[in-house]
Amino acid sequence: MIGMDKYMRIAIFTDAFYPQINGIVTSIINMAENLARRGHSIIIVAPSYYRKKDEYSYPGVKVKRILSVPAGFYEDFRWTLTVDPSVPRMLKREKIELVHFMTPVFVSLMGIKYARRLGIPVVGTFHTFIADPLYYKQFFTGPIKVTEEIAWHYLNLFYDTADHVSSPTPEAVKVIRQNGCTAPLEALSNGIDTSLFDSLKREEIKEKYALGDQVVLFVGRISHEKNLKALIDSFDLVVRTNPEAQLLIVGHGPQKEFYQDYASEKSCRDRVIFTGSMSYKELLSSGLYSLGSLFVTASETETQGITMLEAQANRLICLGPATGGIIDLIEDGVNGYFIDPASPEDMAGKISFVLNHLDKLDAMKEKALEMMSSHEMKSVIDRWEAIYKELIDREVPAGKLPTLHFRDLLSYVCSFQLDFAYLKKMNLRR
């Protein structure tokens, strides 16, 4: 703690929260609970979930739900309105001193709007490269196509309103700045809480999934932006030379069945294991990371990759593409290896190399543990306390709201593209 003369009252606005399980939710829960343990009062404002009991609770952390409906295009994602009179009343009643938004969607827009009207400082965190075509193209499968330009315009509408913006890695901050964000930017890790790791269930998990000594581990959301095709294709080559190897895919997501079917068509099908959904604390207490031989991701849309940090905390050598936030987590040949997701041969070669030389790579494992120490939650929370205090102590003028001028709207409309091949295909079907 940094010598606080008073505890702070913070409202976190997010369109992604429990019962969703993903990196954003994990980072929010870690942050909120660690701040609450230091005496600060935290309110998380998030969408409601129809017929799902709100089972999340933690001392010092309240959750306010906003009426919502399913978005339809992505599992567990919800739409809300941007107006809710109970929200400004809550901000006043709870004497909220700072609003921190986590997602560039409607709940966060609501938080920005009401905070500015009440003269409350605003912080934003950039968690996801939504403007990466690998990410957004799965949501626009019809004739209208979004471009990177319009995606960045959209993101900057949110983040330019903030008094301070964070993103988990220096590489992510560089990309955000290059694409037009004008707010003060800082690289600040999501952090991980190593005190939550436990291997008490290790043997139980090992027996449950019949795991051997060559386990290639992936932990994350099972969705197209994670590029699991590349991982499965490369593993199909790995088992030709390492028949005892297993690919353990931990997580759930909208394309889980798709990738289960995809893996079932490969010769490696009997060596690929899908565990299904696990809560964050269940994952860390399961001992799964300690059962892995190495950690691999082919995702090119990571701003950081919390699961890679967790793997490094368990002395796992990590493999990933030299893109996004992963650039700041892997030092090639020192604590892991960069891979080329477009080349199954490259990925398979590096996976096989690590599997075949595990007993000779102890120095690399220790380096993985050493290099993630700067991401310990204590130092991350220390920094957040300092940022919050600085913004609360200075006067922030009200009225800095997201604005959309006609010239901006015209620019956005011109940035949309029509997929004429798609339209032609639909006409032929008629």
Secondary structure, 3 states (H helix, E strand, C coil): CCCCCCCCEEEEECCCCCCCCCHHHHHHHHHHHHHHHCCCEEEEEEECCCCCCCCCCECCEEEEEECEEECCCCCCCEEECCCCCHHHHHHHHCCCCEEEECCCCHHHHHHHHHHHHCCCCEEEECCECCCCHHHHHHHCCCCEECCHHHHHHHHHHHHCCCCEEEECCHHHHHHHHHCCCCCCEEECCCCECHHHCCCCCHHHHHHHCCCCCCEEEEECCCCHHHCHHHHHHHHHHHHHHCCCCEEEEEECCCCHHHHHHHHHCCCCHHHEEEEECCCHHHHHHHCHHHHCCEEECCCCCECCCHHHHHHHHCCCEEEEECCHHHHHCCCECCCEEEECCCCHHHHHHHHHHHHHCHHHCHHHHHHHHHHCHHHEHHHHHHHHHHHHHHHHHCCCCCCCCCCCCHHHHHHHHHHCEECHHHHHHHHHHC
